Amino acid sequence: MSRPVAAVQAPLGSGLAASRAVWSHRALHPWAWWCWALCAGVAVSLTRNPLAIVLVVLAVVVVLELRRSDAPWAVSVGLYFALAGFIIGIRVVFQVLVGSMRTGVVLFTLPSVPLPSWLRGISLGGPVTLDALAFALYDAMRIAALIICVGVANGLANPKRALRSVPAALAEVSTAVVIALSMAPQLIESVLRVRRARRLRGGRSRGWHAVVGVVVPVLEDAIERSIGLAAGMESRGYGSTHAHLRAPRLVSAAMVAALALLALGVFLLLGSPRDVFGWIGVGAVLAGVACVVAAMRLAGRSASVTRYRPDPWGTPEWVVVGAGLVGLGLTIWLAITQRAVMSPSTTPVSWPQLPLGMLLVAGVLVVPLAVTRVGEP
């Protein structure tokens, strides 16, 4: 009798071990990726040092390349890089053509066009200086890096899983946001599928004829996807009833109080002496945030939202979020203690120096590689 029992226990033990292995290698919670990427984006917004910006971007891109899957939302990351490059290019071009900063070492001179007096401060053409180009490039790199961080978050986090993890009070808003974020990946997927089908059919038209042959099927596919999405959402209970739309009076009162307290706190912090009303402003802002949290909890109780297989939040998620927060904290500390290095001068232009602390920031931002795996397909 002992042999059959052992034979039964062996598969059971192996099954438990396999389940533990699958659990330990599960996909990361999508909002952990968003928190990590947003912390990196805030970090690059605190500096104008191009070397520091490039270092942070390289860190998040390395994590993206080693952890993203072949899903449509991951394939569309190239669109964000293209947008970032376009922003840098258009910012530099506008500075060359209509920039108001014309001081410093003159690189070349464009023909100038006289403008009326009511456009004083803007010059069309004229000398293009090194200081102006450096200022425009540093400023554009910061915006481009922030866009890349958002693109990295969109490439690593599954938007459908993110929709399932929002509070019940924000179900309608999150549905609209996730659909908007999914539009670009779905559009790119449709374009690639239509182009692949055209090549298989032997279509070799170029120019405007090729554009028309791609746009029409893509629009047709978008309409079909929209109809299918609407039908699927309606069948799964995303439609709101009249009882669900009626919010309790206590929720409305809490939201009105939150708006009033936040407005008062921001006004006292920005428009009054901080030594007189500073603590009152901080208290009003904190009270407003508390009212917002209370209103969301009350509204969530009245919303009947179910979740199928909710995503767990465990140690890997805390490690990823902690890495982003530590990187952001180090960047804030560097921006306060080494302000001249984190924001190099452009009048005159000086060669930027890389703070040693930014190497630590980049090292912290790649910590998610140790606790995550390649995302789900």
N, C-alpha and C positions, 0 to 999 in steps of 0.2 A: 504493500500500500504506500510505502514511502516513495517509490519511484514515480508513480503518477503525480503525487503532490509536488515533487521536485520539478517534474516536467511542466506542471502548470505554473509554478512560481517563477520559473526562469523567464518565460515570455512576459509575465506580469512585471518583473523587475526591469527587464529590458525596455518595456513600454514606458514605465515611469521615468527611466533614465532618458529615453528619447524625448518624452514630453518636457522634462526639465531642460534638455538641450535646446528644444524649440523655443521654450519660454525665455531662456537666457539669450537667444539670438533673435528675438522678435524685433520688428520694426519700431523705430523710435516714435514717440508721440509727436504729431505734427506741430503742436504749439511749442514744444521744446525747441524745434528747429527755428521757428519764427522768433522766439525770444532771443536765442543765440545770435541770429542774423541781425535783428534790430539793435541789439547791443553793439555789434560790430559797426552797424551803420551810424549809430550815435557817436561811437568812438571816432570814426573818420570825420564826422562833422565838427569835432572839437579842435581839429588841427588844420593848418594850411601848409604843412610841410609835405612836399610831394613824395619824398622818400618814405615817410611814415604812412602816407595814404597808400602807396604802392605795396608796402609791406603787409598792411592789413588786408588789402584786396587779394594779394597772393595767398595769404593764409586761408581766407574763406573759399577761394577758388580751388585750392588743393583739397579741402574737405569736400567741396562739391564734386570734383572729378573722381574722387575715391569712394564716394558714398551715394551718388545718384544712380537711378535706374534708367531703363529705357522707356519709361512711361511718357505720355504726351506732355505732361506738365514739366518733366525734366528735360525733354528735347527742346522746349521753347526757351531755354535759358539764353541761347544765342541772340534772341531778339533784344534782351536787356543789355547785352554787351554792345550790340549795334546802336541802341538808343544812347548808351553812355558815350560811345565814340562820336555820335552825331552831336550830342550836347557840347562836348569839348570842341569839336570843329566849328560849330555855329557860334559859340561864345568867342572864340579867337577871331573868327571872320568879322563879327560885329564890332569887336574892339579895334580891328584894323580899319574898318570902313567908317564907323560912326562913333568911335570911342571918344570920351571926353578927357582922357588922360594922355597928355602929349609931352610929358616931362621925362628926362633921362637921356640915355645914349640913343641917338637916332640911328636906326638900322637902314631905313629907306624912306622915301617921301613919295606920297601919292598926290595926284592932282587934287586940289581942294576946290570945293564948290561953296560959294557964299550962301548962307542961310539967313532968313529973316531974324529980326531982333527978338521975337518972342520964342525963338529956339536957342536962346543964349545958353552956352554951356555944352552944346553939342556941335561937333565939327564933322563935316562930311569930307573925308580925305585928309590930306596933310601928312605931317611926319609921323612915322610909326616907330615907337621907342621900345627899347628892351624892357624898361620898367612896366609899361602898359601890357606887353605880351606876357610877362611873368605873372603879373597880377591876375590877368584874365585866365591864364592856364591853371594857376593854383586854385582859383575859385571854381573853375569848371571841373577840375579833377575831384574836388570834394563832392560836388553834386553827382558826378558820374559814379563815384565810389558808393554813394548812398543808393543809387539805382541798382548797381550790381549786387549789393547786399540784399536788396528786396528780391532781385531775380534769383539769387542763390537760395533764399528761403522758399520761393515759389518752386524751385527745382528740386528741393529736398523733401518738402512737406506735401503730403497727399491732400489736396483741397477737400475731397469728399470725406476723408477721416477728420479733417479739421472742422467740418460742418457738424459732425456728430458730437463734438466735444465742447460746444459753446454752451453758455447758460441758457436755460429755457426761456428767459425773458428776451433774449436776443435771437430767437430762432428765425424770425422773419428777416431781420437785418443780415444775419449771417448767411442765410440762403441767397440773398441778393448779392452779397460780397463774394461768396464762393462762385456763383455763376459768372460774375464779372471777371474774377481771376482765372476762371477756366476758359474764357472766351479765346484768349490768345493761343493757348496750347491746342485747343480744338481746331482753331482756324489754320494753324501751321500743319496740323495733322491732315486736315482736309486738302490743303494745297499739295502736300507731299504725295498723298494717295492719288489725287487727280493727275499729277505730273507722272507718277509711275504708271498709271493706266494709259496715259497718252503715249508713253514710250513703248509700252507693250503692244499698242495698236499700230505702231509705226508712225505716229504723228511727229513730223519734223518741221512744222511751221515755226517761224520766228517773228519777233517784233510784235506789232499790235494784234495780229491774228492769233498769236500764241496767248497773249493776255486775255483776249476774249474767250478763247477756248478753255482757259483755266478758271476765269472768274465766274462764268455761268454755272459750271458744275459745282464750284465751291459754294456759291449762294444757294443752290438747290440742296446741297448736303446740309448747309446750315439751317435751312428751313425745316428739313426732315428731322434733324437733331433737336431743334426747338420744340417741334410738335411731340416728339417722343419724350423729351424731358418734361414737358407740361403734363402729358398723360401719366408718366411715371410718378411725378410729384403728387398729382391729384389722387392716384390710386394708393399712395402711401400716407395720405392724410395730411398733406401740407396745406390744404385749404383751410382758412380760418372761418370759424362759425361766429355768429353774432354774439354768443355768450363769451367767446374767447376775446373778442375785440373790446368788450366793456371792461376797462381796467378799474380796479377798486379805487374808491376815493382816497384812501390812505396812500396809495401809490402816487396818484396825481399830486397830493399835498407834499409828499416827500420829494418829488422831482422839482416842484416849484421852489421849495425851500432850498434844495441843492443848487439850483440855478442862481437864486438870490445870494446865497452864501458864497458861491464861487465868484460871482461878479463883484461882490463886496470885497472879498479877499484879494482878488487880482487888482482892483482899483487901489486898495490901501497899499499893496506892495509896490505898485508901479507909479502911483500918482501922489504919494505922500511921503514925508520923511520917515525913514525906517526906524530911527531911534524913538519915534513917538508912537506910530501905529504899526510897527513891524510885527510884533507878536500878535496883535489883534488880527492882522491880515493872514498870518500863518494859521492862526486858530480858525478863522473863517473858512480858509481853503480846506483844512482838515475836516471841519464839520460838514462842508459841502460834499467832500468825497465820501464821508460816512453816510450821508443821506442818499447818495447815488447807490452805494452798495446795499443799503436797506431797501430802497425802492426796487432794485433788481431782484433781490431775494423775495420780496412780496409779490412782484409780478411773476416770478418764476413759479410760485406756488399755484397761481391761477391758470398757468399754461400747462396743458396736458401734452407733454413731449416724451416719447419713449425712445430708448436707445437699445440697439441690438449689438451685443458684444462690445461694450464700451472699452476704449483704449485705456490700459492701466498707466499710471504715473509712478514710476519706480526710481531706483537708484540711477540708471543711465540718464533719465530725464533731468534729475537734479544735477548730475555732473555736467551735462551740456549747458543747462541754464546757468549754473555756477561759473562755468568757464567764460560765458559771455559777460556775466556781471563782473567777474574779476578783471577781465580785459578792459571793460568800460571804466571800472574804478581806477585801474592803473593809468589809463589815458587821462582821466580827470586830474589825477595827482600830477601827472607830467605837465598838463596844460596850466596848472596853477604854479608849480615850482620851476618849470623851465619854459616860461612863456615865450622868450625870445627864440628858442630853438623850435618849439612847436608851431610858431607863427613867424617864419623868417621874413626879414624885411625885403620889400620890393622897390623901395625908394631910398637909397640905390639898391640894386639887385645884389644879393650876396648868395654864395653857393650854400644850399641847405645842408645841414648836418643831421645825421640820423641819431636820435637819442637812443642810448643803450636800453632804456626802459621799453622802447617799442619792440625790441627783439623779444623781450619777455611777454609783451602783449600778443605778438604773433605766435609765440610758443603756447600760450594759454588758449588761443583761439583754435588751435589744431588738436586740443585735448579730446574733442568728440570722436576722433578717429579711434581712440582706444576703447570706447564703450559702445560703439555703434557698428552696424554692418550695412551692406548695400541695401538701399530701399526696395520696397516691394514693386513688382512690375505693374 
